[in-house]
Amino acid sequence: MPTSKTLFPFPIDGEFRPVFVGPVKRHWTAAAERKGFSLIGRAVDRLHVVLGCQTCGQPTLKRINVVRDHAPECPHCIAARRAKAARTMGACLIGPDPEGDRHYGLYEFACGHTGRRQHHRVERAAAGGHGLSCETCTEERHAAEAEAQDWQLIGKARRDNPGYRRYAHACGHRQDVAVANMRHGDVDCAGCGESWASKPSQIYLLSFTLPDLPVIKLGFSSNPAFRLRQVQRDPGQTRGTLLRAVPVESGHRAICIEKALHAHIKAHRPDLIVPPALFRGPIQTTSEIYHHHARPYIQALLEAVAAGWDPSASESPDSAAA
């Protein structure tokens, strides 16, 4: 059967298609009906038919074998669903992927910037699966965070890790740094800076509220506030608080003092130690967790450290042994 010079009087998937003259088999029509379509006619060649979507009413061109043996989808319903998901996220689907990948589309975000996105990720974001951010705005924010720490954002990290970027320090040295570390100033220049062992640090005491079990954590860090955020899987649940921080001249001294404090507590008050199985879910650490009623005892130890006591060199002074 030949393809007719006559065109369908309405566009099909955005184009006016030629009619193909030939019979429409009954089982094709039945298959289309079962799958949510009306079979309108044949078009283009002997292998294709025109379906009318019973949901949106729009016509679409499909191969006969797809109608007969598979589950045809309406591209107009899919486009409407994707557009709705974009609007839910404050964005707009403005066209197909410029690189020709059917799984991607070109979106305009609320900020006015445009970018490629996987359609299913936008739909997942709209369903509450994750956020939908703009790469341009994100990189501008990363650049501002770096500038606040006397660094300059250069671009993608050399390592294969999306959480890192490459930065240049004021001294000219370049290195990969975790974005979160740069944001919180927890970064040291490998070219001119101090190592963790030589730069100033702090012995800290944190508190957390676990399900039915308030606990405290003793440790050391050059940035206890960042460490507080880092160890919590769900801050809304654990409600972490920084209770005390004692400055120490170097990271090396801090780790020596911290290890000595843990050894002192284990030797004198092992009953204060919380078994790891009780805290490993909500808190991302493997040790250094104590029952909340240990707070006065451990704070007394920290006050003694602040007053000059070195737990790595001697027994606890009377003021800390209470």
C-alpha positions, -999 to +999 in steps of 0.1 A: +000+000+000+014+034-009+018+064+013-008+090+003+001+126-006-028+136+017-017+148+051-036+143+084-055+176+091-039+180+125-003+178+137+010+146+151+038+150+176+043+185+163+043+176+126+018+171+098+022+135+088+011+118+055-017+092+055-007+057+047-035+039+028-042+005+042-065-016+064-065-012+102-065-046+118-090-053+145-064-067+170-044-035+166-074-014+177-081-037+206-045-036+218-045+002+216-077+004+236-063-019+263-033+004+267-052+037+270-053+048+234-077+051+204-063+040+171-070+069+146-053+055+115-021+047+097+006+072+088+040+076+072+045+040+062+032+005+066+049+002+100+032+031+118-002+040+132-016+072+148-029+068+184-051+092+203-042+094+240-073+088+261-058+108+290-047+141+273-064+137+239-032+144+219-023+122+188+011+105+186+029+083+161+038+048+172+052+016+155+026-011+151+047-037+170+050-013+200+012-010+201+008-048+197+035-062+218+046-035+243+032-006+264+032+026+244+036+059+263+022+092+254+050+118+249+026+146+255+016+133+289+053+127+297+061+163+287+032+177+308+044+156+338+079+169+335+068+205+331+046+201+362+076+187+382+097+216+371+071+242+382+069+225+416+106+232+420+103+268+408+119+260+375+107+257+338+113+231+312+123+251+282+133+225+256+151+193+248+186+185+257+210+206+235+233+176+235+206+153+222+202+130+252+165+121+255+169+115+292+179+152+297+162+185+291+171+222+293+156+238+324+155+274+335+158+279+373+142+304+395+175+324+396+173+329+358+202+306+349+197+276+326+211+241+328+208+204+317+190+181+340+180+145+340+142+145+338+138+117+364+160+137+389+137+167+385+107+145+391+123+130+421+131+164+435+095+175+430+084+144+449+107+154+478+136+131+470+162+159+470+168+196+461+172+211+426+201+235+426+217+257+399+253+249+390+261+285+383+247+297+417+264+268+435+298+276+420+293+313+428+286+304+464+316+281+465+338+309+451+325+334+478+331+308+505+367+303+493+373+341+491+362+344+527+390+320+536+417+337+514+414+311+487+403+313+451+380+287+434+397+274+402+374+246+391+368+209+393+389+188+415+415+165+400+403+137+422+370+119+411+349+132+440+319+156+435+323+169+470+357+185+462+369+215+441+403+228+432+414+260+449+444+284+448+457+298+481+469+334+484+505+321+484+499+306+449+497+269+460+469+249+444+451+219+459+419+199+461+398+207+492+364+194+503+337+220+497+323+215+532+358+220+548+363+252+528+329+265+538+337+261+575+374+272+573+386+237+581+414+239+556+452+242+556+475+252+528+499+224+519+523+250+505+526+275+533+503+265+561+506+246+592+497+209+594+470+197+618+498+187+642+514+221+644+484+245+642+464+255+672+436+231+683+410+226+710+398+199+734+360+199+732+330+185+750+298+181+730+263+169+741+238+150+721+202+138+726+199+102+713+166+083+714+161+078+752+198+084+759+215+118+763+253+115+758+284+136+756+315+134+734+350+143+743+375+150+715+399+174+699+396+196+667+408+229+653+372+237+646+348+221+672+318+239+658+324+222+624+331+189+642+297+192+659+279+194+626+301+167+610+293+139+635+255+142+635+235+123+609+203+141+618+210+173+638+172+178+643+171+145+662+204+146+681+204+184+688+241+187+693+256+214+716+291+226+722+295+226+760+332+235+764+364+241+744+398+244+759+425+259+736+457+239+731+488+253+714+490+225+687+472+195+673+500+173+685+495+184+721+457+182+717+458+146+706+482+137+734+459+153+760+428+138+745+441+103+745+453+107+781+419+119+792+402+089+776+427+066+793+422+084+826+384+080+824+386+043+813+409+036+843+390+056+869+354+057+857+348+029+831+311+030+840+308+063+822+316+048+788+286+042+764+288+010+744+292+018+706+261-002+697+240+025+714+252+055+695+266+044+661+233+051+643+227+087+651+264+098+656+292+092+631+320+081+654+332+048+668+342+059+704+347+088+728+310+088+739+300+090+775+268+090+795+254+125+801+257+121+839+295+121+833+293+158+824+304+173+858+333+148+861+346+154+826+341+192+828+362+191+860+389+174+841+388+200+813+389+228+839+421+212+853+436+210+817+427+247+812+445+254+845+477+236+833+472+200+843+488+176+817+470+142+820+496+126+797+523+133+823+506+128+857+476+116+877+445+138+880+448+166+905+425+166+934+403+193+918+396+169+888+392+137+908+359+147+923 
